[in-house]
């Protein structure tokens, strides 16, 4: 990447040349409209500015860790490493703000009138945990490092940055060129700033247990590899008085304890060895979190609803495999899955079926195609199903009784239409190769959900095999694409940005470390994703999102399972949280310990 340190003469010329332009100088960047909070605001409405700074939060996690380097794919990382780092800006979470970022390391943000560049002026008091100042050189070094060696989603976030100019020790400018957009400006602030002094000369591509230096609120004070990590609130945290941090980072220490399985973690909660567990599985929630400690008020169980895009659990097809190339085959496999029976038997009817990867957001399509969506999709009509333009999409359903006969009949017809034939009870392709599906799952908890599905597949002549791999072994096989079908959890960001590019663009299909797990390689999706990410306003974002959603659904690119618009958490009664929840669900950074000595 081209980077240059500007001389005073160049700086003077630059400033003068731009006096005639209506460049925006602000404390925050909003994608749509204006920031909710003015520059002199006191605190976010979902924060308690009077929360005491005391006590210890002890979080239970299942698994292990072997690296403290969070910005590369290698190694298993412990929870909480992001507490070590501050970014140029931090996002707002209010329900009436779709996408806004407020300055943290950045005291002011200057945006070119055409979004060709953004200049950040750093706060003069910003310091790393080793006492050194955070400078523009650190920011430039961070961008260069992420672009060259960072995680794929971080790389994609900064791929639009053409160059970085260090204008002074506290001023740095990101240049986007003529293709700059408001979204690129907003995304550029989401930069965990690295200490150049700490990282220079180290191999950034290798995992490590060396304690890193950051400018964030916490520092690591104890590490037992694979078992526990302790974060301690910095007494010298430079940003503790910022409005964005009022009522935030209230625990003096946060300790994350790792357990071999969920049962052991819940037992530790009951015994008082930990005081916080986040849960994601409803069946486990109903079965494990029971007993005296939960009924006498010692431990509080909370189901916290939120009004934001859902956590969607879906099963992806490995589209690199020829067996899944025909959309009719994928549609047949969707028809063979009986969600209603599973929800009734395993979850007591508490889950809702996911209708979209963009579930519970304004990007999810519904009903008939709108004129604006049709205008976007018409140029690609020859590459899209006719039904997309003249029918309303719906996922197959059942009555939940376990009798899936009609859907299996439909699935059988679709498989025949895709060229599969039944020979001696086995479904085979034109080369007489049997249809075998290898399911890769990260936990044995998924086996009951897939058990009934495998029985339905067997009725169609398809052999299903479940491979349970946990921790790093699961991740390794996932990245090596050693699966036919695998469950994923997806939550769309609003508005979608680099994450949706990494997950859906063809250019990431064969990048081993990318989020394009399924191997999407569809030029129509490529066009729609780019249109979505670079949409200039709310309406166009909605139109492109819904058009993309229709293409994903009508091509049966995924098998939807369930959507979750709530979070489950069990914690000791002395652990408290604000009454107002952020739009995207609770954040433990805003909780506090009320009874600590």
N, C-alpha and C positions, 0 to 999 in steps of 0.2 A: 504494500500500500504506500502511496505517496504521502509523506508527511513533512511539513516544513515549519520551522520556527520563524515567525515573522519578525522582521526588524522594525524599529520604531518608525522609520520612514514609511514602510509599507503599511503599518498600522494607521498612521496619520492619514495616508491617502485613502485607505479603506473607509475610515470613519467619515471623512469629508465627502467621499463619493456617494455615500449612502444617506447623507442628510436630507436629500430631496425625496427619499422613498419613505413610504408609510410603514416602516418596519415596526413590528409589535414588540413591546417590552412588557413582560408579564411575570407574575409569580407562579403561574400554573398554565397548563395547556389543556384545553377542552377540545375534543374532536367535533362535537356538535354544540353550538351555542357558546355560552360563557361559563367559566367555572362557578360553581355554586357558592364557594367561600371566597370572600375578598382577601386582599393581601394581609390585612390586619386581623384576620379571624382568630378566635380564641382556641377552639378545639372542634374536632368532628363531632357531630351529634350522637354518634354511636360510641363515644368514648366518655369515661367518667374521669374528669380532671382531678377529682378529689380521691381517687383510688390510692391507697397507701402503697408505698414502695417498700415491700418487706416479704419475707417468707420464701418458701421453696416450692416450686412446681415439680413433681416427680412423675414423669410421663412413662407409660409402659408401651413398648413396641415389641413386635415379634420378629425374630430373625437375628441379624448380626451386621457388623460393618468392618471394613478393613482399610478405609481410606478417608482422609479429611479434605480431599481435593474434589470439590463439588462441580467443577466446570468442565470435566471430561467424562467420557463414557466408562473408562476403566474403574473398577473397584465398586464396592458397596458402601454407600455413604450413610452416616447417621442422620437422624432427623435434627433439624435446627441449624444447619451450617449457614443458612441465609441470615441468621441473626448476627453473624460476624461482619456483614457488609452493609454499607449504605449505597444507595443509588443516587444518581443526579436528581431524580424525582421519584415520588411515591404515589401510588394510585389512590383515588378517592373511592369509597364504597357505598355512598348513599344511593338509595333507591331511585332518586330523581336525577342521578348523574350517570349517563351511559358510559362515558369514558373520559376521565379527567385525571391528570397527574399534577401533583403539587411539588414545588421545589423542596428538596432536602439538602443535598450537597450544593445544589444550584440555588444561589440567592436570587438571581434574576435570569430570565430566559428571553432572548431576543430572537425573533423569528422574521425571516425575510418575507416581504409582502407576497412573493410568489412561491414560498416554501422551498426555495433553492438551498437554503442553509439555515442553521440554528446556532446561536452562540449562547454558551452557558458561562455565567460569571459565578465562580465558586465562593462559598462563604469563607471569610478569612480565618475563622476559628476552627474550621474542619481539621481534625487530626486522626491519624491512624492510631491503633492501640499501642504502637511502639513510641508514640509521642511525636512522630514526624508529621508535617503538614500534608494535606491532600492538595495536589497541584494539578495544573492543566497537563503537565507531562504525564502524570499518573493516568489521567483520563485517556489521553492519546495512546499510551502504552496499552491500556485495557482494550481499546477498540482494535488495535493491531493484533493483539494476542488472541482475542475472541475470533476475529475474522480468519486467522490462520490456523488456530488449533483448538478452538472451543467446541462445545456441544453443537450439534447440527441446528437446533432451534435458535441458539444464540448467534451462530454464524448467519443464519437466514435473516435474523432481526437486523443485522448490521450490513447486509450485503448491499443495501442501497447507499451506504456512506462511501462516497467516491474518494474523499480525502479528509484529513483532519488538520486544522491549523492551530498551533499553539500561539496565541496572540500575546499572552503575558503569563505570569505565574498563576493567575487566577482566571484567565479567560481562554476558552477553547471553542473553536467553531467546527461543526460538522457540515461538510458540503455534500449536497445531494444532486446538484446539477438541475437541469431543466425538468427532469422527471420527478422532482421533489414533491411530496404530498404532506398534508397535515398529519396523516397517520405515521409517516416516516419520522416526522418531527416528534410526535408523541412517543413512538417506540424508542427513539434514540435516548430518551431520558431513563429508560429502564435498563440502566447500565450499572451493575455492581462494580464499583471502581476498585481495581487492584492496586496494591502498592508496588510501584516499579522497583523500588529499592529492595523489597523482599523477593520478588519473582525474577528479576533480571539475573541471568546466569544459571537459573534452574531449568530443568527439563519439564515444561508445562504439560507435556503429553503423558507423563507417568504419574500413577497414583502414589499417594504418600500419606504417612501418618504424622508428618511434621505439622505442628500447630501453625496455621496461617495467620497473617497480619491483616486486619481489616479496620474499617472506620466505623463499624456498626456498634449497636448498644451493648453487645455481650462479647466476652472473650472466653476462650476455652481454658479452664483451670485444672481439669482432670480428665484423663482418658484411660480407660481399660479396654484395649482393642477387642471388639466384638461383643462387649458386655455393657459398658456404660460410658457416658460422656457427660461432663458437667460444664454448663455455661454460667458465668458470673457477670452480673451487671457491672459495667465499667463505672467507677466513681468519677472518672474524668470524661465521661461521654459528652462530647462537645454539643450534640444536638438535643439534649434532654429538654431544653426550654422552647424548642420550636413548636408552633401551633399544631403541626401534624403529629407531634409526639406526645401531646398532652393526654394523660390517661392511658398511655401505652408503655409497654415494657415495665411492668409493675413488680415482677418477681425478682428478688435479689439474686436468686439462683434458679436455674432450670436444669434438672438432671433427667437424662433419658436412659432408662434401664431396658435392656433387651432380654427377652425370654424365648425359650425354645418353642413354645406354642401358646395359643390363646388361653388355654385352660390355666397354665401356670401364671400368666399375666393377670387373669381375673382373681386367682387365689391371692396373688400379691396385693391386689387392690383391697380385697376383703381383710387382709392381715394388716393393712396400713403401711405396707412397704412402698407402695406407690400411691399417688392420689389423683391420677387422671388416666383415663383410657378413652380413645376415640374408636368407635366401632363402625363398620360398614355393612355387616351382614345381619339381616333381620332375623334369620333363623337362629344364629348364634345369640343375638340379643335376647330373644325369647327364652332360650334354653340355658345359657350360661350365667346370665346376670340375675341370679335369684339367690334367696337366702336371707338370713337375719340382718346382715349388714345393709341390705338393700331395702328392707321393710322398716327398720327402726330409725331411719333418717341419717344414719352414719354416712351412707353413700347415696348420692343423688343421681338418678337416671333421667336424662333429658333427651327428648326428641325435638330438635330445634328445626322448625320449618324456615325456608328462605324463598324469596321471590326472585329467582334468577335462573339461568339455564341449568337444566338437570345434569346430574351425573348419570350418564347413559352407559349401561352395560350391554355390550353387543358382541356377537361372534363374527370375526372377520374370516373371509376366505383368503387363502394364499393364491392370489390371482396369477402368480408366476407358474402355477401348475396347470397343465393343459386340461385336466379334468374339470376345472372351473371356468373354462373359457366361454362356454355357451351360457347366456343369461337364463335360458330355460332350465339348465341344470341348477343354477343358484336359486331360482324361484322354487323349484321342486323341493330343495333342501329347506327352504323357509316354510313351505307348506307342511313339511313333515314334523315341524316343531310345535308342540301343544303348550303354549304359554299359559292359557287359562287353567289347565289342569295343574301345572307346576305351581302357579301362584296360589291356588287353592290348597294344595296338599303341603307345600313346603313353607309358604309364607303367610298362611292365614288370610290370603286376599289383600295383604297390605301394600303390595307393589302395584304399580300401574305399568302397562306395556309401553315401552319406548316407541314413539311414533316416528322419531327422526333422530339423527345424530345431533341436531340443533334443538332438541326437545325443550319446550317451555321458553322459547325465545322468539323474537319477531322474525327470525330467519327461517323458521320452520314453515313449510308449505302446508296448505290445507285446502280442501274443496277443489273447485275447478281452477284451471290455470288462468291467471289474470292477463289482461291485454299487455301489461308491461313485461311480465315474465315471458309471454309468448313472443314479444318483439325481441327479447334477448336470445331466445332459444331457436327461433325460426331459421337463422343462418346455418344451424347445425342439424336441421330437421332430418336430413338423409342418414344421419348417424344416430338417431334417437328412435325409440319405440313410438309407433303411431299413437298408441294409447295415451301417451303423455299429453298429447294435444287435445284429446277429445273425451277422456275419461277421468273420473276421480279415483285417486289411488287409495287403497286400503290394504292393511296387512290381514292375512288370513286369521280367522278366529274359530274357537270351538265353544261348546257349552260348559267346558270344564269337567265333564263326566269321565274323561279318559277315553271316550269313543271318538277317535280321530279319523274314522273310516272315509268320510267324504273328502277330507283334505288329502288323505293318502291316495285316493283314487285320482284326484287332480294331480298330485305329485307324480304318480306313475305315468299319466298321459304326457306330462311335461318332459319327463326323462326319455320317453320313447321319441318325442319330438326332437330331442337333442341328440338322438342317435344311439342311445343305450338300449340294450336288449337283455332279456332275462334268460339265462342258460343254466339249467339245473339248479334253480334257486339263487343263482348269483348274477348280479347285474354286471355286464361287461360292455366294453366299448367296441368299436369296429375292428380293433386288433385283438379282440378276445381277452383283453386285460380286465381283471376284476376291479370294481369300484371299491376302493378302500380309503377311509378317511382317518387320518391320524390327528387326534385332538391333543394339543399341548396346553396344559392348564397349570397355573402357578400354585395351586393348593388343592388338597383332597376335598375341600369344602365344595368344589365345583362338581365333583363326581355325581352326587345325587341329582343335580340339575340336568346332567347329561345322560343319566341312566335311562330314563324313559325315552329320551330322544334316540339313543342307540337302538332301543327296541323297535321304534318306528322305522328307523333306517334299515334294520334287519328285515322288516316286512317288505321293504322295497328291494331287497337283495344287496344292500350296501353293508359292508363290514365297517364297524367303527372301533377304533382303538384309542384308549385314553392314556396319555403319558403325563404323569404328575412330576413336575420339576419345580423346586423351590429356590428362592434367592437368586444367587448369581448363576446357577445352572439354568434356571428358566430364562433369565435375561440373555444368557449366552446363546441358547438355542433360538430364542426369539430373534436376536440380531443376525444370526446365521440363517434365519428363515427356514428352520428345520421343523416345519409343521404344515398341516393342511388347513386346519381351522383352529382358531385360538380366541379366547375371550379377551376383550379389552374394556377399559373404562375410559370414557371420553367426556369432556366438558368443554364446550365451545367458549372461547373468550368473546366478549362483546366490546367492540366489533372484532371479528376475526382478524388475525394478523399473521405473523410468521409461523405460528403453530399450525394453522390450517394449510399453509403452503408445504411445510415439512411433512404433513400427514397425507396430502393428496396429490401433490405435483409429480408428474412423470420423472422429472429430473432427480427426484429423491428415491425412485423405485428401487434402484440398485445400490443405494448408499447404505452400507451395512448398519450404520449407527443412526439412521434417520427414523422419524416417526411414521414413515410410509410403510407400515408393517404389512399391509395387504398387498402392496405392489401395484397400486393404482397407476395405470399407464394409458390414460384416455385423454386425447387432445381436446375433447369437449370440456372435460373437467378442468384441464389446464387453463383454458380460456376463461371459464367461469370463476375459478379461484382467483386469478389475477384481477378480473373485473371486480370481484368482491373485496379483495384486499385494498384495491386502489380506488374504490368508489368514493366520489367527492362529497357525498352527503348521506344523510340518514335514509332517504327514500331509495337512492340507488343501492345502498348497502342492503336494504330489505329486498329489493327486486332481484339482485344477483344472488343473495343468500337463498331465497325461495326457489329460484330457478335451479341452482346447484342442488338443493335438497331434492327437487323432483327428479333430477337425473340420477342421483345416488339411489333413490328409492325404486324408480321404474327399471333400473338395471339390476336390482337386487344385489347390490354390492356388499351388503352386510345383512346379518340375521339379528334383528333387534330382540333384546331380552327385556330388561326392565329399566325404568327411569326412577331416579331418586331425587326428590326436592326437599330433603331433610337430612340432618346430620344427627348421629347418635353419639352421645358421650356420657360416660359415668365418671363421677368425681367426688372427692370428699366434700362434706357439707361446708367446710370453711372456704372452699374455693368458690369465688363469686364472679359473676359476669354482668355487664351492663344490661339494662332492660331493653334497650334498642339494639337490634341486630343489624350489622351491615347487610347490604343487599345480597352479597355473595356468600352469606353464611357467616357464622361466628368466626372470630379470630382470637386465639388464645392469648395473643399479645396484649389484648385489652382487658383480660381477666386479672384478678388479684386475690391475694390471701388475706382473709379478714380476721383470722384468729391467731395469727402467728405471734409468738412471744418475741 
